[in-house]
Amino acid sequence: MARATSATIVLTALAMAAFAANSLLCRAALSDTVRDGHIDPATFGAVRVTAGALVLICAMRVKPRPAAKADWRAAAMLFAYVAAFSFAYLTLPAGTGALILFGAVQLTMFAVGLAGGERFALPGWMGLALAAAGLVVLVLPGVAAPPLAGAALMAVAGAAWGAYSLRGRGVPDPLAATASNFLRALPLALLLGVVFAARAHADAAGIALAIASGALTSGLGYVIWYAALRGLTALQAASVQLSVPVIAAVGGTLWLDEAFTPRLAVAVVAILGGIALVLTDRARGRG
């Protein structure tokens, strides 16, 4: 397993921040502090994908380039993640949702990576264990028996995101590939909105949050992630995503007035320290 370059680490950090922001934006939009939330999950997903597609089309026009080859599987994985993620957070507590989501992501990516011959050396396994322990420390106080439907949806979201990430590792042009995937996921997202039209509702805040999620933290964030994936193995890409719940929790403290506890501080140190070990692991394997 190769050492990640400085550019890859920077791109990865930016992508993780975008992923965490997606969680914060979704939680704020669907928050029960407003009756029924600012927006329903189907409309949130449809607006999110539409905004992402539009900003990516504009970005493609800044510097014209050949369109990416159609990848309907990637588009379907993207849609499945967006839809399942939105609906899951209607019933799941934040900590439980993060645990299920990133557990499913890791299982998907680790399984593919190990099957392809990737291995950690001892420091890498130690880093993974440290990061996983930090994640447990972070989410355990809020973990309870989750609603079955919400848990299943979040597991689907995690598996879809893990598969989408793996599929994007070798794309030659991350911007073109992401734009293509969003455009092809758009009809599916709009159809979902039509199916749940009877339950649709949205205020200005909900629309604004969905647009921000689609245009910034999804559309541009996924381009950055695709670029970062070119320098990461599947095992590294899976491990580094353990940082997202930490970033989201810190963001919740700053933005949503959630308490920053000593337990959270310990989790931050453990997870980020473990990720550092994983990213500098020197085990040989196929990436």
Buried (B, 14 or more C-beta within 10 A) or exposed (E): BBEBEEEBBEBBBBBBBBBBBBBBBBBBBBBEEBEEBBBBBBBBBBBBBBBBBBBBEEBBEEEEEEEBEEBEEBBBBBBBBBBBBBBBBBBBBBBBBBBBBBBBBBBBBBEBBBEBEBBBBEBBBBBBEBBBBBBEBBBEEEBEEBBEEBBBBBBBBBBBBBBBBBBBBEBEBBBBBBBBBBBBBBEBBBEBBEEBEEEEEBEEBBBBBBBBBBBBBBBBBBBBBBBBBBBBBBBBBBBBBBBBBBBBBBBBBEBBEBEEEEEBEBBBEBBBEBBBBBBBBEBEBEB
